[in-house]
Amino acid sequence: VFLDIFPDFIQTVNDCLKPEDRIILKKSGNMTTELRIIALTKLGINDNTKIAELLHCSVKTIYNLRYELKNRLAIPEEEFKSIISGM
């Protein structure tokens, strides 16, 4: 449903990543945990504990995935946050 509401979401995220670090959906079409974290952030949920509850994983997993994502950005983190929140 999220991708129906924001059809350009994945392309927008990938445009912010280094070319070699772009995210490709699996054949099933399900978003990766990374994309789900970004999607929840877009929806205004920023608390790692709440995101972990919603995604049924540990807070440490959320922290680690966010850290890895920051390292994969081709643009400054603040610009990425602005782009995601403004979509």
Phi, psi and omega per residue, in radians:
V1 nan -0.704 -3.121
F2 -1.001 -0.777 -3.117
L3 -1.226 -0.390 3.037
D4 -1.247 -0.626 -3.140
I5 -1.358 -0.662 -3.129
F6 -2.141 1.284 -3.038
P7 -1.106 -0.404 -3.133
D8 -1.649 0.133 -3.051
F9 -0.970 -0.927 -3.064
I10 -1.137 -0.728 3.119
Q11 -1.112 -0.706 3.120
T12 -1.104 -0.779 3.112
V13 -1.083 -0.834 -3.120
N14 -1.092 -0.570 3.099
D15 -1.127 -0.387 -3.137
C16 -1.578 -0.190 -3.104
L17 -1.697 2.751 3.016
K18 -1.073 2.510 -3.085
P19 -0.904 -0.686 -3.110
E20 -1.328 -0.163 -3.086
D21 -1.943 0.230 -3.120
R22 -1.138 2.660 -3.084
I23 -1.694 2.265 3.117
I24 -2.026 2.267 3.125
L25 -1.225 2.560 3.048
K26 -1.244 2.922 -3.120
K27 -0.977 -0.556 -3.115
S28 -1.178 -0.306 3.134
G29 1.461 -0.004 3.123
N30 -1.281 2.438 3.101
M31 -1.243 2.582 3.070
T32 -1.241 2.889 3.097
T33 -1.047 -0.665 3.094
E34 -1.012 -0.846 3.140
L35 -1.119 -0.620 3.117
R36 -1.154 -0.671 3.093
I37 -1.096 -0.794 3.136
I38 -1.122 -0.700 3.127
A39 -1.092 -0.770 3.119
L40 -1.130 -0.649 3.080
T41 -1.086 -0.734 3.104
K42 -1.040 -0.633 -3.141
L43 -1.401 0.032 3.057
G44 1.686 0.119 3.118
I45 -1.709 1.883 -3.062
N46 -1.970 -0.207 -3.090
D47 -1.311 2.120 -3.114
N48 -1.010 -0.652 -3.138
T49 -1.149 -0.772 3.129
K50 -1.139 -0.748 3.118
I51 -1.088 -0.735 3.119
A52 -1.059 -0.727 3.094
E53 -1.068 -0.834 -3.091
L54 -1.145 -0.592 -3.097
L55 -1.692 0.022 3.119
H56 0.963 0.909 3.060
C57 -2.508 3.116 -3.076
S58 -1.444 2.753 3.078
V59 -1.093 -0.635 3.121
K60 -1.086 -0.667 3.081
T61 -1.073 -0.772 3.126
I62 -1.094 -0.808 3.128
Y63 -1.025 -0.835 -3.115
N64 -1.112 -0.748 3.135
L65 -1.151 -0.664 3.086
R66 -1.140 -0.708 3.128
Y67 -1.106 -0.796 3.119
E68 -1.084 -0.709 3.128
L69 -1.082 -0.756 3.123
K70 -1.006 -0.649 -3.136
N71 -1.290 -0.318 -3.116
R72 -1.641 -0.123 -3.106
L73 -1.209 2.467 3.072
A74 -1.670 -0.071 -3.124
I75 -2.242 2.883 3.089
P76 -1.061 2.558 -3.097
E77 -0.992 -0.730 -3.134
E78 -1.100 -0.653 3.099
E79 -1.159 -0.695 3.093
F80 -1.058 -0.825 3.121
K81 -1.028 -0.720 3.138
S82 -1.137 -0.747 3.142
I83 -1.117 -0.810 -3.107
I84 -1.124 -0.769 -3.095
S85 -1.260 -0.421 -3.108
G86 -1.592 -0.078 -3.119
M87 -1.066 nan nan
